[in-house]
């Protein structure tokens, strides 16, 4: 399996700022989703105790 995932090295310097902002936004979204999943799992565990 392969994927075409852009990295900072692949981004022209003229687009670097926008790339970093986009990457930061996506990271924040993923972290929020992960924390919500962890909270849900923690709550679900309490239901079975």
CHARMM-style PDB file with segment names, atoms N, HN, CA, C and O in Angstrom:
ATOM      1  N   UNK     1       0.846  -1.166   0.000  1.00  0.00      PROA
ATOM      2  CA  UNK     1       0.000   0.000   0.000  1.00  0.00      PROA
ATOM      3  C   UNK     1       0.901   1.242   0.000  1.00  0.00      PROA
ATOM      4  O   UNK     1       1.883   1.312   0.739  1.00  0.00      PROA
ATOM      5  N   UNK     2       0.557   2.187  -0.816  1.00  0.00      PROA
ATOM      6  HN  UNK     2      -0.241   2.130  -1.416  1.00  0.00      PROA
ATOM      7  CA  UNK     2       1.314   3.434  -0.851  1.00  0.00      PROA
ATOM      8  C   UNK     2       0.350   4.602  -0.732  1.00  0.00      PROA
ATOM      9  O   UNK     2      -0.847   4.474  -0.989  1.00  0.00      PROA
ATOM     10  N   UNK     3       0.891   5.724  -0.343  1.00  0.00      PROA
ATOM     11  HN  UNK     3       1.863   5.828  -0.134  1.00  0.00      PROA
ATOM     12  CA  UNK     3       0.073   6.933  -0.221  1.00  0.00      PROA
ATOM     13  C   UNK     3       0.903   8.127  -0.655  1.00  0.00      PROA
ATOM     14  O   UNK     3       2.118   8.157  -0.461  1.00  0.00      PROA
ATOM     15  N   UNK     4       0.249   9.093  -1.233  1.00  0.00      PROA
ATOM     16  HN  UNK     4      -0.738   9.069  -1.391  1.00  0.00      PROA
ATOM     17  CA  UNK     4       0.916  10.323  -1.636  1.00  0.00      PROA
ATOM     18  C   UNK     4       0.629  11.372  -0.567  1.00  0.00      PROA
ATOM     19  O   UNK     4      -0.314  12.155  -0.682  1.00  0.00      PROA
ATOM     20  N   UNK     5       1.453  11.372   0.469  1.00  0.00      PROA
ATOM     21  HN  UNK     5       2.219  10.735   0.562  1.00  0.00      PROA
ATOM     22  CA  UNK     5       1.256  12.280   1.591  1.00  0.00      PROA
ATOM     23  C   UNK     5       2.286  13.404   1.491  1.00  0.00      PROA
ATOM     24  O   UNK     5       3.489  13.146   1.518  1.00  0.00      PROA
ATOM     25  N   UNK     6       1.821  14.647   1.375  1.00  0.00      PROA
ATOM     26  HN  UNK     6       0.844  14.857   1.353  1.00  0.00      PROA
ATOM     27  CA  UNK     6       2.775  15.751   1.267  1.00  0.00      PROA
ATOM     28  C   UNK     6       3.516  15.966   2.583  1.00  0.00      PROA
ATOM     29  O   UNK     6       2.956  15.784   3.664  1.00  0.00      PROA
ATOM     30  N   UNK     7       4.750  16.346   2.475  1.00  0.00      PROA
ATOM     31  HN  UNK     7       5.205  16.493   1.597  1.00  0.00      PROA
ATOM     32  CA  UNK     7       5.546  16.698   3.647  1.00  0.00      PROA
ATOM     33  C   UNK     7       6.063  18.105   3.443  1.00  0.00      PROA
ATOM     34  O   UNK     7       5.974  18.650   2.343  1.00  0.00      PROA
ATOM     35  N   UNK     8       6.598  18.693   4.488  1.00  0.00      PROA
ATOM     36  HN  UNK     8       6.670  18.251   5.382  1.00  0.00      PROA
ATOM     37  CA  UNK     8       7.116  20.056   4.387  1.00  0.00      PROA
ATOM     38  C   UNK     8       8.214  20.147   3.327  1.00  0.00      PROA
ATOM     39  O   UNK     8       8.374  21.191   2.696  1.00  0.00      PROA
ATOM     40  N   UNK     9       8.966  19.072   3.127  1.00  0.00      PROA
ATOM     41  HN  UNK     9       8.836  18.224   3.640  1.00  0.00      PROA
ATOM     42  CA  UNK     9      10.038  19.083   2.138  1.00  0.00      PROA
ATOM     43  C   UNK     9       9.495  19.198   0.714  1.00  0.00      PROA
ATOM     44  O   UNK     9      10.198  19.677  -0.177  1.00  0.00      PROA
ATOM     45  N   UNK    10       8.259  18.764   0.490  1.00  0.00      PROA
ATOM     46  HN  UNK    10       7.688  18.375   1.213  1.00  0.00      PROA
ATOM     47  CA  UNK    10       7.657  18.800  -0.841  1.00  0.00      PROA
ATOM     48  C   UNK    10       6.973  20.128  -1.163  1.00  0.00      PROA
ATOM     49  O   UNK    10       6.541  20.347  -2.295  1.00  0.00      PROA
ATOM     50  N   UNK    11       6.874  21.010  -0.175  1.00  0.00      PROA
ATOM     51  HN  UNK    11       7.225  20.832   0.745  1.00  0.00      PROA
ATOM     52  CA  UNK    11       6.117  22.243  -0.345  1.00  0.00      PROA
ATOM     53  C   UNK    11       7.043  23.381  -0.758  1.00  0.00      PROA
ATOM     54  O   UNK    11       8.048  23.631  -0.092  1.00  0.00      PROA
ATOM     55  N   UNK    12       6.716  24.080  -1.856  1.00  0.00      PROA
ATOM     56  HN  UNK    12       5.899  23.877  -2.397  1.00  0.00      PROA
ATOM     57  CA  UNK    12       7.534  25.230  -2.254  1.00  0.00      PROA
ATOM     58  C   UNK    12       7.533  26.291  -1.155  1.00  0.00      PROA
ATOM     59  O   UNK    12       6.548  26.439  -0.431  1.00  0.00      PROA
ATOM     60  N   UNK    13       8.619  27.015  -1.033  1.00  0.00      PROA
ATOM     61  HN  UNK    13       9.419  26.895  -1.620  1.00  0.00      PROA
ATOM     62  CA  UNK    13       8.742  28.001   0.044  1.00  0.00      PROA
ATOM     63  C   UNK    13       7.641  29.050  -0.001  1.00  0.00      PROA
ATOM     64  O   UNK    13       7.286  29.613   1.035  1.00  0.00      PROA
ATOM     65  N   UNK    14       7.096  29.322  -1.177  1.00  0.00      PROA
ATOM     66  HN  UNK    14       7.384  28.865  -2.019  1.00  0.00      PROA
ATOM     67  CA  UNK    14       6.027  30.316  -1.281  1.00  0.00      PROA
ATOM     68  C   UNK    14       4.727  29.830  -0.646  1.00  0.00      PROA
ATOM     69  O   UNK    14       3.863  30.637  -0.304  1.00  0.00      PROA
ATOM     70  N   UNK    15       4.588  28.527  -0.490  1.00  0.00      PROA
ATOM     71  HN  UNK    15       5.290  27.871  -0.768  1.00  0.00      PROA
ATOM     72  CA  UNK    15       3.370  27.959   0.092  1.00  0.00      PROA
ATOM     73  C   UNK    15       3.587  27.397   1.498  1.00  0.00      PROA
ATOM     74  O   UNK    15       2.670  26.828   2.089  1.00  0.00      PROA
ATOM     75  N   UNK    16       4.794  27.556   2.029  1.00  0.00      PROA
ATOM     76  HN  UNK    16       5.539  28.019   1.548  1.00  0.00      PROA
ATOM     77  CA  UNK    16       5.139  26.934   3.307  1.00  0.00      PROA
ATOM     78  C   UNK    16       4.249  27.406   4.448  1.00  0.00      PROA
ATOM     79  O   UNK    16       3.815  26.592   5.264  1.00  0.00      PROA
ATOM     80  N   UNK    17       3.967  28.705   4.523  1.00  0.00      PROA
ATOM     81  HN  UNK    17       4.319  29.367   3.860  1.00  0.00      PROA
ATOM     82  CA  UNK    17       3.153  29.220   5.627  1.00  0.00      PROA
ATOM     83  C   UNK    17       1.751  28.610   5.597  1.00  0.00      PROA
ATOM     84  O   UNK    17       1.243  28.166   6.626  1.00  0.00      PROA
ATOM     85  N   UNK    18       1.134  28.588   4.426  1.00  0.00      PROA
ATOM     86  HN  UNK    18       1.547  28.949   3.590  1.00  0.00      PROA
ATOM     87  CA  UNK    18      -0.211  28.017   4.309  1.00  0.00      PROA
ATOM     88  C   UNK    18      -0.193  26.523   4.630  1.00  0.00      PROA
ATOM     89  O   UNK    18      -1.126  26.013   5.250  1.00  0.00      PROA
ATOM     90  N   UNK    19       0.858  25.820   4.212  1.00  0.00      PROA
ATOM     91  HN  UNK    19       1.616  26.234   3.708  1.00  0.00      PROA
ATOM     92  CA  UNK    19       0.983  24.391   4.500  1.00  0.00      PROA
ATOM     93  C   UNK    19       1.055  24.159   6.005  1.00  0.00      PROA
ATOM     94  O   UNK    19       0.386  23.270   6.531  1.00  0.00      PROA
ATOM     95  N   UNK    20       1.870  24.958   6.700  1.00  0.00      PROA
ATOM     96  HN  UNK    20       2.414  25.680   6.272  1.00  0.00      PROA
ATOM     97  CA  UNK    20       2.013  24.800   8.147  1.00  0.00      PROA
ATOM     98  C   UNK    20       0.698  25.090   8.866  1.00  0.00      PROA
ATOM     99  O   UNK    20       0.332  24.388   9.809  1.00  0.00      PROA
ATOM    100  N   UNK    21      -0.009  26.124   8.418  1.00  0.00      PROA
ATOM    101  HN  UNK    21       0.288  26.695   7.652  1.00  0.00      PROA
ATOM    102  CA  UNK    21      -1.301  26.452   9.033  1.00  0.00      PROA
ATOM    103  C   UNK    21      -2.302  25.319   8.820  1.00  0.00      PROA
ATOM    104  O   UNK    21      -3.039  24.951   9.736  1.00  0.00      PROA
ATOM    105  N   UNK    22      -2.324  24.772   7.609  1.00  0.00      PROA
ATOM    106  HN  UNK    22      -1.726  25.070   6.866  1.00  0.00      PROA
ATOM    107  CA  UNK    22      -3.235  23.668   7.305  1.00  0.00      PROA
ATOM    108  C   UNK    22      -2.885  22.438   8.139  1.00  0.00      PROA
ATOM    109  O   UNK    22      -3.771  21.769   8.671  1.00  0.00      PROA
ATOM    110  N   UNK    23      -1.598  22.144   8.251  1.00  0.00      PROA
ATOM    111  HN  UNK    23      -0.878  22.687   7.819  1.00  0.00      PROA
ATOM    112  CA  UNK    23      -1.165  20.985   9.035  1.00  0.00      PROA
ATOM    113  C   UNK    23      -1.511  21.172  10.508  1.00  0.00      PROA
ATOM    114  O   UNK    23      -1.941  20.228  11.170  1.00  0.00      PROA
ATOM    115  N   UNK    24      -1.327  22.384  11.023  1.00  0.00      PROA
ATOM    116  HN  UNK    24      -0.978  23.152  10.485  1.00  0.00      PROA
ATOM    117  CA  UNK    24      -1.659  22.658  12.425  1.00  0.00      PROA
ATOM    118  C   UNK    24      -3.153  22.491  12.674  1.00  0.00      PROA
ATOM    119  O   UNK    24      -3.560  21.935  13.694  1.00  0.00      PROA
ATOM    120  N   UNK    25      -3.963  22.972  11.743  1.00  0.00      PROA
ATOM    121  HN  UNK    25      -3.632  23.424  10.915  1.00  0.00      PROA
ATOM    122  CA  UNK    25      -5.419  22.839  11.869  1.00  0.00      PROA
ATOM    123  C   UNK    25      -5.826  21.366  11.866  1.00  0.00      PROA
ATOM    124  O   UNK    25      -6.622  20.935  12.700  1.00  0.00      PROA
ATOM    125  N   UNK    26      -5.278  20.603  10.931  1.00  0.00      PROA
ATOM    126  HN  UNK    26      -4.631  20.953  10.254  1.00  0.00      PROA
ATOM    127  CA  UNK    26      -5.625  19.182  10.845  1.00  0.00      PROA
ATOM    128  C   UNK    26      -5.183  18.427  12.095  1.00  0.00      PROA
ATOM    129  O   UNK    26      -5.886  17.532  12.563  1.00  0.00      PROA
ATOM    130  N   UNK    27      -4.021  18.786  12.634  1.00  0.00      PROA
ATOM    131  HN  UNK    27      -3.450  19.514  12.254  1.00  0.00      PROA
ATOM    132  CA  UNK    27      -3.545  18.151  13.858  1.00  0.00      PROA
ATOM    133  C   UNK    27      -4.493  18.458  15.018  1.00  0.00      PROA
ATOM    134  O   UNK    27      -4.820  17.570  15.805  1.00  0.00      PROA
ATOM    135  N   UNK    28      -4.929  19.703  15.124  1.00  0.00      PROA
ATOM    136  HN  UNK    28      -4.663  20.425  14.485  1.00  0.00      PROA
ATOM    137  CA  UNK    28      -5.859  20.077  16.193  1.00  0.00      PROA
ATOM    138  C   UNK    28      -7.172  19.311  16.071  1.00  0.00      PROA
ATOM    139  O   UNK    28      -7.729  18.871  17.077  1.00  0.00      PROA
ATOM    140  N   UNK    29      -7.664  19.149  14.854  1.00  0.00      PROA
ATOM    141  HN  UNK    29      -7.211  19.506  14.037  1.00  0.00      PROA
ATOM    142  CA  UNK    29      -8.907  18.403  14.636  1.00  0.00      PROA
ATOM    143  C   UNK    29      -8.731  16.948  15.063  1.00  0.00      PROA
ATOM    144  O   UNK    29      -9.596  16.383  15.732  1.00  0.00      PROA
ATOM    145  N   UNK    30      -7.615  16.349  14.678  1.00  0.00      PROA
ATOM    146  HN  UNK    30      -6.912  16.808  14.135  1.00  0.00      PROA
ATOM    147  CA  UNK    30      -7.373  14.949  15.040  1.00  0.00      PROA
ATOM    148  C   UNK    30      -7.223  14.783  16.549  1.00  0.00      PROA
ATOM    149  O   UNK    30      -7.734  13.820  17.120  1.00  0.00      PROA
ATOM    150  N   UNK    31      -6.515  15.727  17.207  1.00  0.00      PROA
ATOM    151  HN  UNK    31      -6.099  16.509  16.743  1.00  0.00      PROA
ATOM    152  CA  UNK    31      -6.338  15.637  18.653  1.00  0.00      PROA
ATOM    153  C   UNK    31      -7.681  15.775  19.369  1.00  0.00      PROA
ATOM    154  O   UNK    31      -7.936  15.073  20.348  1.00  0.00      PROA
ATOM    155  N   UNK    32      -8.531  16.667  18.892  1.00  0.00      PROA
ATOM    156  HN  UNK    32      -8.324  17.238  18.098  1.00  0.00      PROA
ATOM    157  CA  UNK    32      -9.848  16.843  19.517  1.00  0.00      PROA
ATOM    158  C   UNK    32     -10.690  15.574  19.338  1.00  0.00      PROA
ATOM    159  O   UNK    32     -11.367  15.133  20.267  1.00  0.00      PROA
ATOM    160  N   UNK    33     -10.641  15.003  18.151  1.00  0.00      PROA
ATOM    161  HN  UNK    33     -10.091  15.361  17.396  1.00  0.00      PROA
ATOM    162  CA  UNK    33     -11.399  13.774  17.905  1.00  0.00      PROA
ATOM    163  C   UNK    33     -10.896  12.650  18.807  1.00  0.00      PROA
ATOM    164  O   UNK    33     -11.690  11.875  19.341  1.00  0.00      PROA
ATOM    165  N   UNK    34      -9.589  12.564  18.972  1.00  0.00      PROA
ATOM    166  HN  UNK    34      -8.944  13.193  18.537  1.00  0.00      PROA
ATOM    167  CA  UNK    34      -9.019  11.516  19.823  1.00  0.00      PROA
ATOM    168  C   UNK    34      -9.425  11.718  21.273  1.00  0.00      PROA
ATOM    169  O   UNK    34      -9.750  10.752  21.963  1.00  0.00      PROA
ATOM    170  N   UNK    35      -9.412  12.959  21.745  1.00  0.00      PROA
ATOM    171  HN  UNK    35      -9.148  13.744  21.184  1.00  0.00      PROA
ATOM    172  CA  UNK    35      -9.785  13.194  23.140  1.00  0.00      PROA
ATOM    173  C   UNK    35     -11.264  12.885  23.360  1.00  0.00      PROA
ATOM    174  O   UNK    35     -11.637  12.365  24.412  1.00  0.00      PROA
ATOM    175  N   UNK    36     -12.110  13.200  22.375  1.00  0.00      PROA
ATOM    176  HN  UNK    36     -11.807  13.622  21.520  1.00  0.00      PROA
ATOM    177  CA  UNK    36     -13.538  12.881  22.503  1.00  0.00      PROA
ATOM    178  C   UNK    36     -13.738  11.367  22.527  1.00  0.00      PROA
ATOM    179  O   UNK    36     -14.573  10.862  23.278  1.00  0.00      PROA
ATOM    180  N   UNK    37     -12.981  10.649  21.714  1.00  0.00      PROA
ATOM    181  HN  UNK    37     -12.303  11.059  21.104  1.00  0.00      PROA
ATOM    182  CA  UNK    37     -13.085   9.187  21.700  1.00  0.00      PROA
ATOM    183  C   UNK    37     -12.650   8.614  23.040  1.00  0.00      PROA
ATOM    184  O   UNK    37     -13.284   7.697  23.562  1.00  0.00      PROA
ATOM    185  N   UNK    38     -11.571   9.153  23.598  1.00  0.00      PROA
ATOM    186  HN  UNK    38     -11.056   9.898  23.174  1.00  0.00      PROA
ATOM    187  CA  UNK    38     -11.092   8.669  24.893  1.00  0.00      PROA
ATOM    188  C   UNK    38     -12.116   8.935  25.988  1.00  0.00      PROA
ATOM    189  O   UNK    38     -12.332   8.090  26.857  1.00  0.00      PROA
ATOM    190  N   UNK    39     -12.748  10.108  25.950  1.00  0.00      PROA
ATOM    191  HN  UNK    39     -12.573  10.795  25.244  1.00  0.00      PROA
ATOM    192  CA  UNK    39     -13.780  10.409  26.940  1.00  0.00      PROA
ATOM    193  C   UNK    39     -14.958   9.458  26.804  1.00  0.00      PROA
ATOM    194  O   UNK    39     -15.499   8.980  27.801  1.00  0.00      PROA
ATOM    195  N   UNK    40     -15.350   9.189  25.572  1.00  0.00      PROA
ATOM    196  HN  UNK    40     -14.911   9.578  24.762  1.00  0.00      PROA
ATOM    197  CA  UNK    40     -16.470   8.290  25.336  1.00  0.00      PROA
ATOM    198  C   UNK    40     -16.143   6.890  25.857  1.00  0.00      PROA
ATOM    199  O   UNK    40     -16.975   6.249  26.500  1.00  0.00      PROA
ATOM    200  N   UNK    41     -14.929   6.424  25.575  1.00  0.00      PROA
ATOM    201  HN  UNK    41     -14.253   6.945  25.053  1.00  0.00      PROA
ATOM    202  CA  UNK    41     -14.536   5.094  26.033  1.00  0.00      PROA
ATOM    203  C   UNK    41     -14.476   5.030  27.550  1.00  0.00      PROA
ATOM    204  O   UNK    41     -14.869   4.028  28.147  1.00  0.00      PROA
ATOM    205  N   UNK    42     -13.988   6.087  28.173  1.00  0.00      PROA
ATOM    206  HN  UNK    42     -13.668   6.901  27.688  1.00  0.00      PROA
ATOM    207  CA  UNK    42     -13.923   6.115  29.635  1.00  0.00      PROA
ATOM    208  C   UNK    42     -15.333   6.085  30.220  1.00  0.00      PROA
ATOM    209  O   UNK    42     -15.581   5.400  31.212  1.00  0.00      PROA
ATOM    210  N   UNK    43     -16.245   6.818  29.615  1.00  0.00      PROA
ATOM    211  HN  UNK    43     -16.043   7.374  28.809  1.00  0.00      PROA
ATOM    212  CA  UNK    43     -17.629   6.819  30.086  1.00  0.00      PROA
ATOM    213  C   UNK    43     -18.299   5.482  29.876  1.00  0.00      PROA
ATOM    214  O   UNK    43     -19.068   5.031  30.725  1.00  0.00      PROA
ATOM    215  N   UNK    44     -18.018   4.848  28.766  1.00  0.00      PROA
ATOM    216  HN  UNK    44     -17.393   5.214  28.077  1.00  0.00      PROA
ATOM    217  CA  UNK    44     -18.616   3.545  28.474  1.00  0.00      PROA
ATOM    218  C   UNK    44     -18.128   2.501  29.471  1.00  0.00      PROA
ATOM    219  O   UNK    44     -18.894   1.629  29.884  1.00  0.00      PROA
ATOM    220  N   UNK    45     -16.874   2.585  29.854  1.00  0.00      PROA
ATOM    221  HN  UNK    45     -16.252   3.293  29.519  1.00  0.00      PROA
ATOM    222  CA  UNK    45     -16.330   1.629  30.823  1.00  0.00      PROA
ATOM    223  C   UNK    45     -17.092   1.722  32.143  1.00  0.00      PROA
ATOM    224  O   UNK    45     -17.365   0.704  32.778  1.00  0.00      PROA
ATOM    225  N   UNK    46     -17.433   2.939  32.555  1.00  0.00      PROA
ATOM    226  HN  UNK    46     -17.211   3.767  32.039  1.00  0.00      PROA
ATOM    227  CA  UNK    46     -18.154   3.124  33.818  1.00  0.00      PROA
ATOM    228  C   UNK    46     -19.533   2.471  33.768  1.00  0.00      PROA
ATOM    229  O   UNK    46     -20.048   2.040  34.800  1.00  0.00      PROA
ATOM    230  N   UNK    47     -20.126   2.394  32.604  1.00  0.00      PROA
ATOM    231  HN  UNK    47     -19.708   2.744  31.765  1.00  0.00      PROA
ATOM    232  CA  UNK    47     -21.437   1.765  32.476  1.00  0.00      PROA
ATOM    233  C   UNK    47     -21.393   0.268  32.773  1.00  0.00      PROA
ATOM    234  O   UNK    47     -22.391  -0.320  33.190  1.00  0.00      PROA
ATOM    235  N   UNK    48     -20.232  -0.340  32.554  1.00  0.00      PROA
ATOM    236  HN  UNK    48     -19.422   0.137  32.215  1.00  0.00      PROA
ATOM    237  CA  UNK    48     -20.103  -1.778  32.742  1.00  0.00      PROA
ATOM    238  C   UNK    48     -19.531  -2.157  34.103  1.00  0.00      PROA
ATOM    239  O   UNK    48     -19.438  -3.340  34.433  1.00  0.00      PROA
ATOM    240  N   UNK    49     -19.150  -1.161  34.887  1.00  0.00      PROA
ATOM    241  HN  UNK    49     -19.225  -0.201  34.619  1.00  0.00      PROA
ATOM    242  CA  UNK    49     -18.587  -1.452  36.222  1.00  0.00      PROA
ATOM    243  C   UNK    49     -19.662  -1.772  37.219  1.00  0.00      PROA
ATOM    244  OT1 UNK    49     -19.365  -2.039  38.384  1.00  0.00      PROA
TER     245      UNK     49
END
